[in-house]
Amino acid sequence: MPILKDKLTQQIPALRKEAQALLKENGNTVISEVTIAQAFGGMRGVKGLVCDTSVVDADKGLAVRGIPIGDLADRLPEEIFYLLLSGELPDKAALADFQGELRARAQVPDYIWNVLRAMPEDSHPMTMFSTAVLVLERESVFRRRYAEGMPKDQYWEAALEDSLQLLAKLPTIAAGIYRMHYGKGNPIPSNPALDWGADYAFMLGLPDPDGQFANLMRLYLTLHCDHEGGNVSAFTSHTVGSALSDPYYAVSAGLDGLAGPLHGLANQECLHFVLGTRKKFGGVPTDAQLREYAWNTLKEGHVIPGYGHAVLRITDPRFTAFHKFGERVCAQDDVFRIVDRIFALVPDVLREQGKAKDPWPNVDAISGSLLYHFGLTEFDYYTVLFGVSRALGLTSQLVINRALGTPITRPKSVSTAWIKGAAAGARRAAAA
């Protein structure tokens, strides 16, 4: 039995017992209330999900299983997945065992490439990526075993097998899409001697004489791994998975949410702003020029892309990790220098303006500039990179939910007329 599966087999009975006890003893405890503004505003801030893989604190940022993401920046993505699922970082033997499990499953079936080649040439890379995951669903162990009458307490095992099959193949599929879609040549076969992130970088086929692009891929895949349970991709994947749809269906659905401009495309908008700044000033602007440019952007009713976050009220620790990488690897690159100067100046401008709740940068303010430095300049591919990483979180959350027997997601909706009546009743009660 693989080490990770063996560890989960040991942990899951206690997790089930804990969840059952919480429900039995505290099931009627109120943990949130919903305002009309929240009901009309995308349920923002409503506490209605349980997610143990990661938490985002407004004043601390992302923590994976209680460990700040900044403290995990030097870890491999494979270690992060192990941590997401088990709550523990793997030792050397467990990591090697897990990497072996991925390598044993890395071969992508020919029919995936046939489907991708048959798609229209102008198909979006994310459409290709989500389609490939959905087509791969024919391999699902969960679906087959469910049809055979698999006991409920074994759901997680089949979900884990599907997740491992999927994660093992995602870098090859994603890299193949990059090469096919942008005319880079045939897909490059996986190199079993490399780790997950380095292999992805290798299969993209970009020059990497000093190995720093591979380091960036490892960092990128680690930093984007998970972001608690309420973001669009995670919530979508959770909802689909709660119907006992297998991980292929659930992850494909999550990728579709990630493709939205308000979720996974933000790094493209940030990079557009940075490149536009470089073009306007013919290089790196002076601090005075950049400050004036930022003020003019705000006065024209626009935002500074990458600054502000729905939850965070600090500099995103993921931004900090990328910034440290950039300082070490490409400090003299004009695009990175502009990102650096924006970071130095824009928060003060936003504070002076007084409208921004959070004047600090999020991860999207910098990630695209580093990809651009290494020659990955095809903006509409960036979300595929995001998707490869976020699949770590989507699948780990799904496996845990199958282990705990989490029921189908089915919140109650109400009509606008009902809300009007409730608001009127509240006003009458307040006046009485």
N, C-alpha and C positions, 0 to 999 in steps of 0.2 A: 504494500500500500504506500503511495507517495507520502512524504513527510507532512506536507500541508494538509492533505485529506485526513491523515491519521490524527493530526493536531485538532482539526475541526471535529472529528468524531469524538474526541475526548471532551471538547468544550461545549458542544451543542446541547447535551442533556441539561447541563447547569444553566445555560442561557434560556432554555425553554422553561425550566423550573422557575427562574427569576421572573420572567415575563408573566407567567401564570400567577405567581404570587402577587406581583404588582397589580394585575387586573383584579384579582380576588379581593385584595385588601384596600385598594385605592381607586377602583374603577370609576367611582362617581366624583372624584376630585376634579375640580375645574382648573384647567391650566391656561385657558385663553378665553377672550371674549371678542366678538366681531362687531365692528362699527359699520355703518352704512358706507363710509368712505372706503373701508377695506373691502367690502363686498363689491363695490364698483371699481376698486383700484387694484384688481388682480390678487386679492387676498394677502397683500403684502403685510408681513409681520404677524399673521395669524399662526398660532402654534397648533398645528394639526397633523404633524408627521413625526415619526420616530426614525432617527438616523444615527447610528452609532459609529459609522466609519469615519466621519469628520464633522467638525463644527466650525462655524465662522463667527467669531466674536468681533463686535464692532471696534473694540479697542485693542485687539490682539491679532486679528486676521485668522487665516485658516490654520486649524490644527487637525492633524490626521491621527486618530486614536489618542488624542491628548498631547501629541508631540507637535510643537510649532513647525510649520512647513519650512521655515528658514533653517531649522536644525536638521532637515531631511534633504537639503539641497544637494548634498554629495552622495546621496543614496541612489542606487539603480532603480529604475521603474519596477523591476521584478521584486525587489525588496519592498517597495511600496504596496504592491498588490498583496503580498504576503501579510504585511502589516494591516492593511485595510480589512482583510478577512479574519485574521486571527488575533489582532490586537498586539502582536509581537513582531519585532524584526527578526528575520531568519538568521541563524548562525551560518557559518561557512558551508556546512554539510547540507543544511536545509535549502540554502540558496542554490547550490549546485544541483541538488535534486530537482528543485522547481524549474530551473533553467533547462534541465534535461527533459522534463515533462513538456515544456514548450517546444523544444527542438523536435521531439518525437511527433508532434502534431503540426509542424510548420508547413507541410506540403499543401499547396492550394490546388484543388481539383481543376482539371482542364475546362470543365463546363463554365467555371467562373470567368475565365479569360474569354471564352466564346461569347458569353453574354455581354461582357464589357466591350468587346470588339464590335458587336452588333448594334450597340447604342449609337444614336446620332453623334456626329463629330462635335457638335456644339453643346452636348450634354454638360451640365455643370459637374465639376469633380465631386461635389458632395452628393449629387444625384447618383453618380456612378458608385460611390462608396456605400451609400445606404442600400442601393440595389444589390450590390455584391453580397452584403451581409444578409439581405433578405433571401436571395437565391441560395445562399449557403445553408439556409434553414433545412434543406432536405437531409442534412447530416445530423439533425437534432436527435440526441439520445433521449432527452426529456420527452419529446413528443412520442417517440416509439415506446418508451417504457410506460408512459401514462396510458397509452392505448392498450398496453398489456395488463393494466391493472396494478401498477406500482403502488405500494403502500405510501401513505402521506409522509411518514417519517423518513422516507428515502428521496423525497422530492429534491432536497438540497444536493444530494449526491449527483443526480442526473443534471441538475442545473450547473453544478461545478464542472462536470465533464464538458458540457456545452460551452461554458465560459472559457475553459482552458483551450478548447479547440478553436474558439473564436479569437481569443487574444493571441494565440500562436500564429494565426494566419493574417491578422490585421496589418502588420507592417509590410508584409509581402504584397498584399492586395493594394494598400495605400500607395506604396512606392511604384507598383506596376501602373496604377492609374496615372500617377504623375508622368511617367515616361511615355505612356500611350497617348495621353491627352495633349501633351505639349510637344510631341514629336521628338522625344529624346532617344527613341530607340526601343528595342524590346525590353520587357521586364528583366531585371537582373536577379538570378537565383539567390536565395538566402545563403548566407555563409554561416554554417553551424559553429564555427569557431568564435563567433562574435556574440556579445550580449544583445538583448532585445533592442535597446536604443541605438547602439552602434551598428547593428545589422540593418536597421531601418535607414540610417544615414548612408550606409554602404549601398543599399539597393536603390536609393534615389539617384546615385551616380554622379553627384556633384564632386568637384575636386576637394580633397581634404588631406593635403600633404602632411600637416602636423597633427591631425586627429582632433582638432578643436571643433569641427562641425559635429563629429560624433559626440563630443562632450556637450555641445549645445543641445543635441537631440535628447541625450539622457536627461539633461536638466529640464528641458521643455516638457518631456513626457512625465517627469516627476512632479513638476509644479502644477500642471493642469489636471492631475489625476482625479480629483474629487472636490466637491464644494458643497457639502451637506446635501440634504434631500429635496430642497424646495426650488432649486433652479429649474429652468424649463426642461433641459435634457434629462436631468435626474428624475424629476417629477413625472415626466412623460413616460420614461422607461419604467418607473415604479408602477404607474397606473396600468400600463399594458401588461407588465409582468404579474400584477396582482390578479389578473384574470387567468393565471396559469398559462399564459402564452410563454413559449420558451425564450431563452436568452437572445436568440437570433431576431425574433419578432421585436422583443423589448428594446434591444440595442439599436436596431434599425429605426424604430420609432424615436428613440432618444436622439439619434443623429439628425433626424428630420427637424427636431426642435432646435438642435444646435445650429442648424443652417440658417436660422433666422437672423435678420440684421440687428435685432435687439439682444441677441445672445452671443453667438459665436463669431460674428463678423466684426466685432469692435476693433480688433487689432488692425484690420485693413484700413478702417477709417482713421485710426491714429497714425499709421504709416503714411497715408495720403497727406495728412496735415503736415507731417515732418518733411516729406519730400516737396510739398508745395512751398514750405518755408525756405528750403534750400534753393528752389528755383527762383523764388521772388528776390532773394538777396544774393544769388549767385554763389552760394556757399554758406558757411556758418555766419549768421548775423552777429553783430555786437550785442552785448547785453541790453544796451539802450534801444537798439532796433527791435530786438525780440520783445522787450517789455511793451513798447509802443504797439507792435503788431498784435500782441495778446490783447491789449486794451481795445484796439480797433475791432478785433474779432468779436469780442464781447459786446461792444457798442452796436455792432451790426446785427445783434440778436443771435449770434452763433455761440457754440460752446467750444471749449478747448478739449478735443477728443482725448479720452484716457484719464481725465481728471474728474474725480468723484466716483462714488460707488453706492449701490443701493443699501449696503449693510455697513461697510467699513467706514471708520472715522479716523483712520491713520493711513500712512503710506503702506500700500499693500506689501506684505513681506515677500510676495512673489516678485514684485517689481524690484525690491532690494536685492534679491538673489540674482536676478538677471542683470541688474546694474553692476554688481560686483564682477560678474562674468565679463561684461563689456569693458569695464575698466582694466581687467586683466588681459583681455584678448584683442580688443579693437579700440583702444582709447583714442586713437588719432583718426578714426574713421569719421568723416563729416556727418554722416547720418547719426551715428551714436553721439557725437559731440552736440548736435542740435538737441537730441533727446535729453542729454545731460544738462544743457543750459535751460531748457524748458523746465526741467525738474527743479533747478535752482531758483527760477524766477517766477513761474506761473502760480505756485501756491500763494505767494504774497499778493499777487495781482487779484486772485480770486477772493482772498480775505478782504482786500480793500474794497472790492466790488460789493461784498457782503451778501450775495445771493446764494452762494454755494454752501450746502450743509457740510460737504467734505471737499476741501481744496487739494487733496493729496492724490497722487497718481495710483492707478490700479495696474494690474499686470499687462493690460493691453497697450499701455502707453509706451512699452519698450520691446515687447516680444517680437513684433514685426520688424523692427529695425535690425535686430540681430540676425533674423532669418535673411533679410535683405543683404546684409554684409557678406554672408557666405554664398550669395548667388542664387538663393531661392527667392526669386523676384516675382513669381506668379501669385498675385494676391489672392485670387479666388481659390487657391489650393490650401491656404493657411488653415481654413476650418477643418480640412481633412486631418491635418496634424493634430489639431485640437481634439478631433473625434477619436483618433487612435489613443491618445492619452486618457480622455474622459471615459473610455470603455473600461478602464481599470476600476473606476468608481461605480459605473453603472452595473457591471457584472458582480462586483463584490456586494453591493447593496442587494441585488436580486438573490444571490445565494443565501445571504443571511435571512432575508424575508421568507424564503422557502423553508429554511431550517426552523424558523419560529412559527410557521404557519400563518403568516400575516394574511388577513382576509382581503377580499377584493375592495378596491378603493371606490367609494360611492358617496361623496358628500351630497347633501341636500341643497337643491337650488330653489330659489323663490322668485316670484315675479316682481316687477317694478311696482305694480299695484299693491302687492303685499307689503313691500317696503314702505310705500307711502302711508298705508294704514298703520304700520308699526310706528312710524315717525309721528303720525298724528296722535296715536295713543300715548306715546312718550311725552308729547307736549302737553296733552291734557292732564296727564298724571303729575307733571312738574308744576302745572298751574294750580292744581287742586290744593 
